[in-house]
Amino acid sequence: MSMPAKSGEVCVGIIANPVSARDIRRVLVNASSPQLAERVSIVLRLLTTLKSLGVGRVLVMPDKAGIRALLNRHLQREPASGGTLPAVEFLNMPVSSSVEDTFEAARRMRAAGVRALVVLGGDGTHRAVVRECADVPIAGLSTGTNNAFPELREPTLVAMAVALFATGRIGADEALAWNKVLEVSIGERRRDIALVDAVISTERCIGARAVWKTEQLSAAYLTFADPQCIGLSAIGGLLQPVDRRTPQGLAVTLARDGTDAQLTLRAPIAPGLLAEVPIAHWEPMAPGRAFEVAQAGGIVALDGERELPFEPGERVQLTLRPNAFPTVDVTRCLQLAAQRGLFHRSPSNH
């Protein structure tokens, strides 16, 4: 277990998924995937920026894929004091090379008192972090296959915004944005969340976790729908866009055959893959209203990955919850920094 942050110490966590963007969708459509060296480069850019803006300690999730080994080489070359990197501590935890690592790292970082979490991964990695510590602000970096939730940004800019918030230069009321989740319940005992989309599949076994066959889908429930996104949420984005910050979501019913389709939509459900999606019906999702799945048996895919099988007779409900977790609003932080001159230095300080 990591030691709690000392009084006055600014501590930030980094969770970098070493295997994001390596699922079957990438193979099918020949999409690129960030290599290990690039992931380490992203982490180093985060570290140097955080250090230069007053973050003295950073906790990092360990892995067996090579991020830790490569990063340690850089750390060993760093001067013992006065260097360009903060104090970096890899969590002392077992590594299973599964999503359990993300769950455990998020829990430990929260307990250690990090002021924010920087997450490298796709929608599934960010969902795993939020599921474990929804009260710790996160800043996402897109390194997955379908990246509807994490925005594509230069890590330096993300680290600048995180440091502005973590060091108190910009308060939480201005630095943070609140986000919606879909709460999924199956019967009385199974519950989970989705940050972007929960999709109902007619399949009965999980198999490959990634979802890409639209002919097996019956409905999609979306927290937001951006026409510039890739993935199953693109179905809603090209049908009826819904902003991240509005309280509503979108429920879409797919046509099981062509007879009840109002229209057929061509949507980018994976990089380089446009799929024909027959649409039967769509409507707004009001916050707090439970939508019940009519299908008897199947799988609920959360943020693009098959997660929750259900049997005939089991009650499946989806409810949109606004203001569920905070993220660091990078755009707003940098705009406020410019307006207030937070990066200005007087000539005497040069």
N, C-alpha and C positions, 0 to 999 in steps of 0.2 A: 504494500500500500504506500502511495506517495505521501510525503509529509504535507500537512496543510500549509497554505501560504502564510508567511509571516505578516504581521501587521504592517501595512504600508507597502508590501511587496506586490508588484503587478505581475500576475501570472496568467498565461493564456495556454490553451490546449490545442494540439493539432492531431486530427485523426485522418490519416491518409490510407485509403483503401488500396492495397498494392495490386489487386486483381480486378478492379472495376474496368468495365469496357472489354471484357473478355468472354462474354456469353455468346450463345449460338447466333444471335442476331448479327453480330459483327462478322462471323464466318459466312453467313448466308449472303450478305450484301457487300463483302469486301471492304468494310469500313476500317479506318485506321484506329489504332489504340495507343494511348500515351505509353511510351516505353519507360522502363525503370529509371533510366538516367534522367528523363524529363520530369518524372515525379519527384525525384530528389532535387532537381534544379528548382522546381516550384517551391519545395519546402525551404530550400536555402534562401530564395528570394523573400519568402515570408519572414524567415528568421532575421535576416539582415535589416529588413525594414522595421520589424517590431523592435529590435534592439535600438536602432537609431532614434526611435520615437518614445523610448522610456520603458519598454517592457523588458524586465530583467530576467524572467524565468519562463520557460516554455516546457510543458509536458507533452510527450509524443507517444503515440501508440506503437508498441513493438510489432515486428512481423518476421516471417521466415522467408519472404520473397526477395529480400535484398535491399529494401529501403534503409533499414537500420544499418546494415553493413556499409553501404556506400556513404551514408550520412556520417557515420562514425569516422570514416577516413578524413572527411573535411573537418570534423570537430577536433581530431588529433593534430591537425596542422594549425589550428587556431591558437593564438597566444594565450597563455594562462590567465592574463588579465589585460584589460584595455582593448580587447579584440572587437570584431564587428558582429559577433553573434552573442545572443543571450545565453544564460546557463540553460543547457538542454538536458532534460532528464527523461529517459525512456521508462515507461511504467514497468514496475516489477510484477508481471502478471503472466500466467500461462498463455501460450499462443496456440490456437487450434486451426488457424487459417480458414476460419469461417466467420459468419456474421456475429457469432458469439464474442469474437475479439472486439468488435465495435461496441456491442452492448457493454462489455466489461470495462473497456477503456472509457466510455462515456460516464459510467457510474463512478469510476475512480477519479476522473478529472473533476466531476461535480463535487465529490467529497473533499477533494483537495482545495476547492475554492477558486477554480479558474474563473476569470471574469468574462471570458468568451471562448467559444470553440470554433476553430477553423476546420472545415471538413472538405476533404478532397475525395470526390466520388460522384456517382450518379444519383438518381432519385432514391434508389434502394438504400444506399449508404446514409443519405441524409435522413431518411425515414427511421432507420435504426437508431441514429443518434437522438432524434426527437422523441422516439418512443421511450428512451431511458431517462432523458433529462430535459423535459420540455420547458423548464424554467431557466435554463442557461442560454443566453443569446448565442446564435450560431451565425457564421459567415460561410457561405458555400462557394466552392470552386468546382467547376464542371470538368470531371475526368471520366465520366461513365459513358454508357451507350446512348440511352435516352436521357437527356438532361433538361427536363422541363422545369424542375424546381431550382437547381443551382444555375446561376447566370454565368455566362462566359465572360470572364474578366482577367486582366493581368493581375497576378498574385500581389504585386507591389501595391496596387491600388486598394485591394482588399485588406492587406495588412495595415496600410495607412489608416483606413477607416476603423479597423478593429483597435488599433493603438489609440486613436482619438477617443474612442469610447472607454477602453479599458483603463486609461490613465486619467479619466475624468475631465478631459478637455471639452468633451461634449457629453451632456447628461443623457440618461436613458430616455427621458421623455422626448428628446429630439433625435437621438441616434438610432433608436430601435423602431422597427415596424412589426406589426402583429399579423400572424398568418392563420389561415384556416386549415382544418384537418377534416377528413371523413372518418367518423367513428363507425366501425363495422362490428356487429354482434351476430353471433350464431348461437341460437338457444340462449341459455342463461349463463353459460360458463366461458365461452370463447369470445374474446374481444381483441381488436387490433385497430390500427389506424392506417390511413394513407394520406400522404401530403399532396398528391396531385390527382390520382385517379384510382378508383376501385372498379374493376371490370369483371363481369360475370361470364364465365366460360362454361360451355356444355360438357367439357371433358370431365372425366371421373377420376383420373389419376394425375399426379403432379408432373412426372416425367421431367423433361427439360423445364427449368424454372421460368425462363423468359417466354413472353407471349408475343406471337407475331402472326398467327393464323386467324384472320378476322372472321372467317366463315364459322368458327367455333365460338364466337362471342354473341351474347344476347343483349347485354346492356352495359352502359358505361356511366359512372357517376364521377363528376369532376369538381374539384375545389375551385379551379380556374381553368380557362380555356384560351390559350394564346395561339393565334395563327402562325406565329414564328417558331413554335415548339415542334420538336420531333417526338413521336411516340403516340400512344393511344389517346392522350389528351388532345392531339392534333385533330381528332375527329370532331371534338367540340369546338376547337379553335377556328376551324374552317366552316363550321355550321352556325354558331352563335357565340362570338367571343365574350369571355367573362374575365374581368380584371382581377388580379391577385388581391386587391385591397377592398373590393366591394363585398358586402356580406353574403351575397348569394353564390350558389354554385350552379351546375347544370346536370340534368339527368337525360340520358339519351338511350332510346330503345332501338336496337338494331332489328331489321327485318330478317326473319328466319328463312324466308323464301321471297322471291320477287313479287309475290302477289300483294303484300301489304306495305310495300316500300313507297314512301312519298318521294324519295329521290335517292340517287346513288352518289356518294361522295368519294372523291379520290383524295386520300390523306397520306401524308408521310409518316407511317407508323414505325419506321426505323431508318437510319441513314441510307439514302439511296433507294428506298423501297416505298413506292406509292401503291397503296392497296385500294381496291374497289370496296366500299363499305355501304351496303344498303340500309337506309335510315327509315324507320317506321314512325318515330315520334320523338320529340324533345320538349323539355320544359324546365323552368328555373327550379333550383333547389333552395327553398327558404331555410334559414338557420333554425335548427331545432326540430324540424319536421322529419319524422322517420319514414324512409322509403323502404317498402317491403319487396323482396325479390320473389317474383311469381314462379320462377323456374324450380322444378323439383329435382334437386341434386345437381352437383357440378363443382366448380372451383371459383373462389374469389381471388382474383389477381390484384395485388396491391402495388401500385407504382411500377407496373410492368412485369411483376414476378408472381408466379403462382404460389400462393401461400396457404389458403384456407379451403380445404375440401368440405363439402357439406352433402348430406344425404337427403333423400325424399322425406318430407315430414319435418325437417329442421327449419326453424324460422330464421331467415337472414334479413337483417335490417341495416340500413345505412343512414347516418344522420350527419349533417354538416354542422361543425362546431367552429364559430369564428373566434378570433383572439385566443388561439390555442397555444401559440409559442412565439417567441420573439426572434427576429433576425436583425443583424446589423445592416442598416440601410446605407449601403456604400455611397450611392449617389448623393443622398442628403448630407451625409457626413462631410463629403468632400466639398459640396456646395457651401455648407456652413463654414468650413475651414477657410475657403477662399474669401467669403464675405467678411469674416472676422479676423483675417490675417494671421491665422494660427500657425502658418508656416513661414511667416515673415521674420527676418532677423535684421536688427539695426546694424549699420556699418561698423560700429565698435565691436560687434560680435563676430565679424568675419575673420 
